[in-house]
Amino acid sequence: MSVLSRRAILALPLILAACGDDESQDRANRFPPLRYDYLPPIQLNVASIEIQQRFIPAGVPPDVSASDPIQPTDVLKTMANDRLQALGTTNKAVFAILDATLSKTGDVISGVMSVSLTIYDADNVQRGDIVANVQRTHTGEDDNLRRTLYDMTKDMMNAMNVEFEYQIRQHLKEWLATSTAPDTPVEQTPLTGPPS
């Protein structure tokens, strides 16, 4: 029977913490966080932007969002925080997550994302709104569910960034703070990541 020295016992928490850091670092390398602050900001003529999560994942089958290394609702919030900017002195915008479903039935994984942006004036009267929706399906055997869900979420978020900005530029153009700026086609904005 071996006995640990007092020094070894005192060092044990540090050793365990270092192992945990390695595991966290490994996870971050395999599933890096999705950020969108490298894309052009969407500047709104509002004084504030509120983010609401109106969708709660079911948490029971066929819902598989808990297996996704990056939660779809969190990534949608990140998109709103990274892209939307309030540059006005009055009015408010409400960004709402309406759906962020990842479900698996048999060998089919389905993903649906839906968000809205609503503009309210100083009297809290609705002045405009948009809804952006995207969906994806993966069919076939899946030997790495976490990787598949991560890749699906990343793909849906790339599509959501394009659709969300398109809907704003089409239906809330008068609420853009830079309405005198020339229109930039959304398709020309790279979605592969920050420039190297």
N, C-alpha and C positions, 0 to 999 in steps of 0.2 A: 504494500500500500504506500503510495507516494503522498507526501504532504507538500502542499504549496508553501513557498516562503511568503513571509509578510510582504516583501517587495513585489512578488508575482501577483498576490491578491490585490494590492493597491493598483497595479498596472492593468489588471484585467478589464476594468471599465474602459480605459483608453484603447486597448486592443479591440474590444468589441465595437466601440464607436468608430474606429478606423475601418473595420470590416463593413459596417453599415454605410459609411461614406462611399466606400468602393462600390457597394451594391447600388446606391442612389446614383452614383456617377455612371455606372454601367447602364442603368435604366435610362438616364438622360441621353446617353450616346445612342442607344437603340431607338428611343422614342423621344426625340427632341421636342420641346414645347413649340407650339405653332404660334407665331407672332406675325403681325401685319403692319407694324409701324414703319416698314420700309416702303409701303405703298403710299401714294399721295393721300393726304388727309381729306376728309369730306367736311368742309367748313360750313357750318349752319348759322343762319342769322337768328340765333336764339341765345338767351342768357344762361340756360342750363340744359343739361342732358341727363335724364333719369334712365337707369337700366332696370328692367323688371323681368323676372323669370316667372312666366305664367305656366310653364310646363315642368312637371316633375316626372322623371322616369319611373315606370311601374316597379322595377326592381325584382320582378318575378318573370319566369319564362312566359312568352317568348322573348322578353326584353333581355338584351345582352350588353347594354351600355355600361354596366359595372365592370365588364371585362375589358373595356377600352382603356388603354393606358392614359388617354387624354379624354376627359369627359366632354361630350359635345356641347353641353350647356356652358361649361367653363370656356371653351374655345370661342363660342359665339359672344360671350361677354368680353373676351379678349379682343375680338374683332371690333366690337363697338368702342371699347376704350382706346384701341390703337388708331382707329380710323376717324371717328366722329369728334369734331371740335366745335365748341360753342363760342362764337365770336360776336354775338349780338348783345344788346342791352336789355331787351325784354323778350318775352315769349319763352316757351320751353319745348323741348323735344322728349318724347318717351320712346325708347327702344325696348321692344318686348320680344322675348323668346316665346314663340307660340308652340313649337314642336322641335324636338331633337331626339327622335326615336331611332334606336338601333335594335332590330329584332331578328331572330333566327328561327325559321321553321324548316325542319328537315335540313337540306343542304343549301337553302336560300337565305342569305343575309340581306335585309332591306334597311336602308337608311333614309330618313326624311328629316329635313330641317326647314323651319318656317319662322321668319321674324317679321316684325312690323316696326315702322317708324311713324309716329304721330306728332304733329305740330299743334300746340295749343297757344292761344294768344294770352295776354296779360289777364283777361277775364276768365281764363280756363275754358274758352270755347275752342273746339276743334277746328283747325283751319286747313288741314291737309293730312293725308296719310298714304303710306305705301305698304305693300306686303311683298316679301321676296321668299320664294320657295325653291328648294332643290331636293332631288332624290336620286339615290343610286341603289343598285342591286348587284350582289355578288352570288354567283351560282357555282356549285361544285364542292368537291371534298375540301375540307379546310383543316390542315394539320397544325396551323398556328393561328388560332382565333384572335389573339391580341394583336398580332401583326396585321391581319386582315382588317380588323376594326380600325386600327390606327390609320392604315392606308386609305380606307373608305372615308374616314372623318377628314383626313387631309384633302382628299379629292373633293368631297362635298364642300369644304370650306373654301377651296379655290374657286369653285363654281359660285358659292354664296357671295364671295367678295365681288365678283363680276355682276351677278344678278342684283344684289343690293344696291350697288352704285348705279347701275342702269336704271332701276326703278326710281331712285331719287332724282337722277338727272332728267328723267322723262316726266315725272309727276309732282315733284317738289322743287322744280327749278327755281321758282321765285323765292324759296327759302334758303338757297345757297348764298353764302356770304360773298362769294366771288362770282356773282352772276355776270360780271362784265368780262370775265376771263373766257377765252375761247374754249369751246367744247373739245375735250380730249376723248377720243374713242376709248372705251373701257378695254376693248380687246388688245390695245397696244400696251397695256400695263403688264409687265412680267409678274407671274405669280409663283415663280420657282424659288424665290427666297431673296434675301438682301443681296445687292451687288457685291461681288468679290473685290 
